[in-house]
Amino acid sequence: MRKKLFILLAVLAIAVMALAACGKSSTPPPAPAKTQAPAATEAPQATEAPAATEAPAATEAPTEAPAEVDCASPDVFCVGLVTDVGQIDDKSFNQSAWEGVKMAKEKGVADKIDYIETTDAKDYATNIQLFADNGYDVIITVGFALGQATNEMAQQYPDIKFIGVDQFQGWAVDDDKSNDLANVAGLIFHEDQAGFMAGALAAMLTKTNTIGAVLGTNLVPPVVAFKEGYEHGARYINPDIKTISTYHPGGLDNAFTDPEWGATTAKQAMDQGADVIFGAGGKTGNGALIEVASAAKSGKEVYCIGVDTDQWLTVPEAHACLVSSAMKLITPGVFDLIQKAKEGNFPSGNYFGETGLAPFHDFDSKISQDIKDKLDQIRKGLLDGSIDTGYKPGG
């Protein structure tokens, strides 16, 4: 009996254990696949497709449109400008010419405009040819030094109009021909007259009876004309005035891009008593103006006179001394010739632009009415020929 009871209890225990084991295995564990479900919920990332959100980049395409302008088309009028080794933003000569080109675009005369900055004089012809080969209608070359290259390219491209700023036409190429071509206009100026008025103003402002001029190279006739006119204008007012005029010793490659030399030379002139300095030489002249302005800011009573354009607008660093500028009105001259080319009445040969003194701006109240009246009188005399500037071209 006891043995049967023991067996029965053992069977019972085994049954309980079996049931417990079955109960554990029948309870499903949390499915791993479901715990990783967030991987599926990350699908919205697909809606953030970068390619779709960056679509606006395609809307920027119109900025490339100008490159598609076909200058070879007879319905498109294109104007290109080639600078001398001075840069387009020289705040003087090249910049004034470029402003004339931009005016043509703004007024609807030109459909496309562009410029090339020359960094080496040997590239003059190559740079001009880049515009010629691309079908440009008018090519402006800026500066006396580009005269020969302009003439040569004009002979190769007789259907293109060339404007040579500061390039005198009519000189003899050899015994049989001159450089006069029907498709070339030389935009030139009476620099001696602008210089004469600047010299007269300087002579009426000086307190030391000494004035100076910091100039580009004398290899360029317009620079010589400015200098000669300046000195004769000063002596027209005061025959005994002392003038300190200095040409840059370098050549065409650096005479107009050396502001450090300009500053040093202006300082030397002031050290010798000059209290009015005329800066006529691109960035070289600008260096002189800024040096004089520095002296004026330190309390010295000195004046400076700019060149080519109204440099009050282009060299604000010189405001402390800049009483006026001897202007060659390059901007309207360039625009006028572009417009004439467009209208079909392009003038070959020499085309004289206007000259004059720039406004006195902040110095206007310091310039007496007597000085203003005298300058007006001188201007009239220069225009009607009753006043001789003393400048002899080639002399």
C-alpha positions in Angstrom: 0.0 0.0 0.0 2.7 2.4 1.0 4.6 1.5 -2.2 1.5 2.3 -4.4 1.1 5.6 -2.7 4.8 6.5 -3.4 4.4 5.6 -7.1 1.2 7.6 -7.3 2.9 10.7 -5.8 5.9 10.3 -8.2 3.6 10.2 -11.2 1.8 13.2 -9.9 5.0 15.2 -9.5 6.1 14.3 -13.0 2.7 15.5 -14.4 3.0 18.8 -12.6 6.5 19.4 -14.0 5.4 18.5 -17.5 2.5 20.9 -17.2 4.8 23.7 -15.9 7.2 23.1 -18.8 4.3 23.2 -21.3 3.0 26.4 -19.8 6.4 28.2 -20.1 6.9 27.2 -23.8 3.4 28.2 -24.8 3.9 31.8 -23.6 5.3 33.5 -26.8 8.1 36.0 -26.1 7.9 39.5 -27.5 8.5 39.3 -31.2 11.8 40.9 -32.1 10.5 41.9 -35.5 7.9 44.1 -33.9 10.4 45.8 -31.6 12.3 46.8 -34.8 9.2 48.3 -36.4 10.6 51.8 -36.2 12.8 50.9 -39.1 9.6 50.8 -41.1 8.4 54.1 -39.5 11.6 55.8 -41.0 10.1 55.6 -44.4 9.0 59.3 -44.4 12.7 60.0 -45.0 12.0 59.2 -48.6 9.7 62.2 -48.8 12.7 64.4 -47.9 14.4 63.6 -51.2 17.2 66.2 -51.5 16.9 66.3 -55.2 13.4 67.4 -55.0 14.0 70.1 -52.4 17.0 71.5 -54.3 14.9 72.1 -57.4 15.2 75.9 -57.0 18.8 75.6 -58.3 17.2 75.0 -61.7 15.6 78.4 -61.5 19.0 80.0 -61.4 19.6 79.1 -65.0 18.6 82.5 -66.4 21.7 84.1 -64.9 23.6 82.2 -67.6 21.5 83.7 -70.3 23.9 86.5 -71.3 26.5 83.9 -72.4 23.9 82.8 -75.0 23.8 86.2 -76.7 25.1 85.7 -80.3 27.2 88.7 -81.2 27.5 87.4 -84.7 23.8 88.0 -85.2 23.0 91.2 -87.2 20.2 91.9 -84.7 22.6 91.9 -81.7 24.9 94.9 -81.0 28.0 94.0 -78.9 30.6 96.3 -77.5 33.9 95.1 -76.0 36.6 97.1 -74.2 40.3 96.3 -73.8 42.2 98.1 -71.1 45.9 99.0 -71.0 47.9 97.4 -68.2 46.0 99.6 -65.7 42.9 97.8 -64.4 39.2 98.5 -65.1 38.7 99.9 -61.7 41.7 102.3 -61.8 39.4 105.1 -60.6 40.7 107.1 -63.6 41.3 106.4 -67.3 40.1 102.8 -67.9 37.2 103.2 -65.5 36.0 106.3 -67.2 36.0 104.6 -70.6 34.2 101.5 -69.2 31.5 103.9 -67.7 30.8 105.1 -71.2 30.4 101.5 -72.4 28.0 100.7 -69.5 26.1 103.9 -70.4 25.5 102.4 -73.9 24.1 99.3 -72.3 21.9 101.2 -69.9 20.5 103.4 -72.6 19.7 100.5 -74.9 22.3 101.2 -77.5 24.3 98.0 -76.8 22.8 94.6 -76.2 25.9 93.0 -74.7 29.1 94.5 -73.2 32.3 93.1 -71.8 35.9 94.0 -71.1 39.3 92.4 -71.0 42.0 93.6 -68.6 45.4 93.5 -70.2 48.2 92.4 -67.8 51.0 92.3 -70.3 51.6 94.7 -73.2 52.4 91.8 -75.5 48.8 90.7 -75.2 47.2 93.8 -76.7 46.5 92.3 -80.2 45.4 88.9 -78.7 42.9 90.6 -76.4 41.5 92.7 -79.2 41.2 89.6 -81.4 39.1 87.7 -78.8 36.4 90.3 -79.3 36.8 90.4 -83.0 36.6 86.6 -83.4 33.4 86.6 -81.4 31.6 89.0 -83.7 31.6 92.2 -81.6 30.5 95.3 -83.5 32.5 97.9 -81.6 35.9 97.4 -79.8 37.3 100.2 -77.6 41.0 100.1 -76.8 42.1 102.4 -74.0 45.3 104.2 -74.0 48.0 105.5 -76.3 50.1 102.3 -76.0 47.4 100.3 -77.8 47.4 102.5 -80.9 49.5 100.2 -83.1 47.7 97.0 -82.1 44.4 98.7 -82.7 45.4 99.8 -86.2 46.6 96.4 -87.1 43.4 94.7 -85.9 41.3 97.3 -87.7 42.9 96.4 -91.0 42.2 92.7 -90.4 38.6 93.4 -89.4 37.3 96.2 -91.6 33.6 95.6 -90.7 34.3 96.2 -87.0 34.3 99.8 -85.6 37.3 100.6 -83.4 37.5 103.4 -80.8 41.0 104.2 -79.7 40.9 106.3 -76.6 43.9 108.7 -76.5 45.1 107.4 -79.9 45.8 110.2 -82.4 45.0 109.3 -86.0 46.9 110.7 -89.0 50.5 109.8 -88.1 52.6 108.2 -90.9 53.1 104.5 -90.7 55.6 104.7 -93.5 56.3 106.8 -96.5 53.3 105.5 -98.5 50.5 105.5 -96.0 49.2 106.8 -92.7 47.2 105.1 -89.9 44.0 106.7 -91.0 41.4 104.0 -91.5 37.6 104.3 -92.2 36.7 102.0 -89.2 38.9 103.7 -86.6 38.1 106.8 -84.5 40.7 108.2 -82.2 39.0 109.8 -79.1 41.4 112.5 -78.1 41.4 115.5 -75.9 43.0 118.9 -75.4 44.8 117.8 -72.3 46.9 120.9 -72.4 43.8 123.0 -71.9 42.6 120.9 -68.9 46.1 121.1 -67.5 46.3 124.8 -68.1 43.1 125.4 -66.0 44.4 123.1 -63.2 47.7 125.1 -63.2 45.9 128.4 -63.0 43.8 127.1 -60.1 46.9 125.8 -58.3 48.6 129.2 -58.7 45.7 131.0 -57.3 45.5 128.7 -54.3 49.2 128.3 -53.3 50.4 130.2 -50.2 54.1 129.1 -50.7 54.4 130.1 -54.3 55.4 126.5 -55.1 53.3 123.8 -56.7 54.0 120.2 -57.9 52.9 117.6 -60.4 53.3 113.8 -60.1 53.0 112.3 -63.6 53.0 109.1 -65.5 55.6 108.5 -68.2 56.6 111.2 -70.7 56.4 108.4 -73.4 52.7 109.2 -73.5 51.9 112.5 -75.3 48.7 113.3 -73.3 50.7 113.1 -70.1 53.2 115.6 -71.5 50.3 117.8 -72.6 48.9 117.8 -69.1 52.2 118.7 -67.6 53.0 121.5 -70.1 49.5 122.9 -69.8 49.7 122.8 -66.0 53.0 124.7 -65.8 52.0 127.3 -68.4 48.6 127.8 -66.7 50.4 128.5 -63.4 52.7 130.9 -65.0 49.8 132.7 -66.7 48.6 133.6 -63.2 52.1 134.1 -61.7 55.2 134.2 -63.9 57.4 133.7 -60.9 55.8 130.6 -59.5 58.0 127.6 -58.8 56.8 124.2 -60.2 58.1 120.8 -59.3 57.0 118.3 -62.0 58.2 114.7 -61.9 57.6 112.0 -64.5 57.6 108.4 -63.5 61.0 106.8 -64.5 59.5 103.6 -65.7 57.9 102.5 -69.0 54.4 101.9 -70.2 54.2 98.6 -68.2 54.3 100.2 -64.8 54.3 104.0 -65.0 50.6 104.2 -64.3 50.3 101.5 -61.7 52.8 102.6 -59.1 50.9 104.3 -56.2 53.9 103.9 -53.9 56.2 105.9 -56.1 53.4 108.5 -56.5 53.1 108.9 -52.8 56.8 109.1 -52.2 57.2 111.7 -55.0 54.3 113.8 -53.7 55.8 113.8 -50.2 59.2 114.9 -51.6 57.4 117.8 -53.4 55.7 118.9 -50.2 58.9 118.7 -48.3 60.3 121.2 -50.8 57.4 123.6 -50.1 54.7 122.6 -52.7 51.3 123.1 -51.2 49.3 122.1 -54.3 49.9 118.8 -56.1 48.5 117.7 -59.4 48.4 113.9 -59.8 48.2 112.8 -63.4 49.1 109.2 -63.9 46.4 106.6 -63.2 47.0 104.7 -60.0 50.4 106.4 -59.7 48.7 109.8 -59.6 46.1 108.4 -57.1 48.9 107.5 -54.8 50.1 111.1 -54.8 46.5 112.4 -54.1 46.1 110.1 -51.1 49.5 111.1 -49.7 48.6 114.8 -49.9 45.2 114.0 -48.3 47.1 112.3 -45.4 49.1 115.5 -44.9 45.9 117.6 -45.0 44.4 115.4 -42.3 47.4 115.9 -40.1 46.7 119.7 -40.2 48.9 120.8 -43.1 47.3 123.3 -45.5 47.7 121.5 -48.8 45.6 120.9 -51.8 45.5 118.2 -54.6 44.0 118.2 -58.1 43.0 114.9 -59.8 42.9 114.0 -63.5 40.8 112.5 -66.3 37.5 112.2 -64.4 35.9 113.8 -61.3 38.1 112.0 -58.8 36.0 113.2 -55.9 33.6 110.4 -57.0 36.3 107.8 -57.5 39.0 108.4 -54.9 37.2 109.3 -51.7 40.4 108.7 -49.8 41.6 112.1 -51.2 38.6 114.1 -50.1 40.7 116.0 -47.5 42.7 117.7 -50.2 40.9 117.2 -53.5 39.8 120.7 -54.6 39.1 119.7 -58.3 40.2 117.5 -61.2 41.4 118.3 -64.7 38.8 116.3 -66.6 38.8 114.7 -70.0 35.2 113.8 -70.5 36.0 110.3 -71.5 32.7 108.7 -70.5 30.4 110.8 -72.7 33.0 110.7 -75.5 33.0 106.9 -75.6 29.2 106.8 -75.4 28.8 109.2 -78.3 31.1 107.2 -80.5 29.3 103.9 -79.7 26.0 105.5 -80.5 27.3 106.9 -83.8 28.5 103.4 -84.7 25.1 102.0 -83.9 23.4 104.7 -86.0 25.7 104.2 -89.0 27.4 107.6 -88.9 30.7 106.6 -87.3 33.3 109.3 -87.7 36.8 108.1 -88.7 39.9 110.0 -87.8 40.3 112.2 -84.7 37.2 112.9 -82.6 37.8 115.5 -79.9 36.1 115.0 -76.5 35.5 117.9 -74.1 37.7 118.9 -71.2 37.2 121.1 -68.1 37.6 121.3 -64.3 35.5 119.2 -62.0 33.2 120.8 -59.4 34.9 122.0 -56.2 32.5 119.9 -54.0 33.3 120.5 -50.3 35.8 123.2 -51.2 33.4 125.3 -53.1 33.0 127.8 -50.2 36.8 128.1 -50.0 37.1 129.1 -53.6 36.5 132.9 -53.9 34.3 134.3 -56.5 37.3 136.1 -58.0 39.0 132.8 -58.6 35.8 131.3 -60.2 35.4 134.3 -62.4 39.1 134.1 -63.5 38.7 130.4 -64.3 35.6 131.1 -66.4 37.5 133.8 -68.3 40.4 131.4 -68.9 38.1 128.7 -70.2 36.5 131.1 -72.7 40.0 132.2 -73.9 41.1 128.6 -74.4 38.0 127.8 -76.4 38.2 130.8 -78.7 42.0 130.6 -79.1 42.8 133.9 -77.5 44.8 132.0 -74.8 47.7 129.8 -75.9 48.5 126.9 -73.6 52.1 126.9 -74.7 52.0 123.2 -75.5 53.6 122.2 -78.8 52.8 118.5 -79.8 55.9 116.7 -80.6 58.0 119.6 -79.3 
